[in-house]
Amino acid sequence: MTKEQPVLTLSHVTTSFQTAHGLLPAVDDVGFSVFPREIVAVVGESGSGKTVTCLSVIGLAGASAVTTGSIVFDGRELVGLPSDELRQVRGAHTKLSKEQRKQRIIHLFELCGIPEPEQRMRCYPYELSGGMKQRVLIAMALCCDPKILIADEPTTALDVTIQAQVLGLLRTLRDQLGMSIVIVTHDLGVVANFAE
């Protein structure tokens, strides 16, 4: 029996930003792996580099960012990958017809527990509760069938009941879709009840 390979592996990742005084490291020598269907938490105080780490993974840390080390996603090295190839890794847009896109959105809204999905498609953000907005964002993240979902502070500014619902939804989606999840948080309660 062969051991599963990680979906994502970071090794000695350092991300620095170009400043007037030279390179300023924001993330220094970070490493972790995420296996298929695993939920991993990146935990730390505000300003500790959690978000920069995840933005480095997907190549969105910014034009002044310089990332070194190794980031391997699905067997492919991402550090140094040209921007057009990184866009494909992040999830290229699908070539669905207008009607197919509508049906896909309805399906994802239903999957994320959004009631009356056809009506919700026409809503403005101010017409939705905080928990409903979070569900819409999760549906958007799922539209290209990701192998890994990076959720940066998905429960911030939500009350405890809605937090539990959102975390439960993410766990259910992980089970149904077989994807891995990286959750970024400073909340140790979230980590204790959600991450593996």
ABEGO torsion letter per residue (X at the ends): XBBBBBABBBBGBBBBBBBAAEBBBABBGBBBBBBBGBBBBBBEBBGAGAAAAAAAAAGAAEAABBBBEBBBBGGBBABGBBAAAAAAAAGBBBBBBAAAAAAAAAAAAAAAGBBGAAAAAABBAAABBAAAAAAAAAAAAAAAGBABBBBBGAABGBBAAAAAAAAAAAAAAAAAAGBBBBBBBABAAAAAAABX
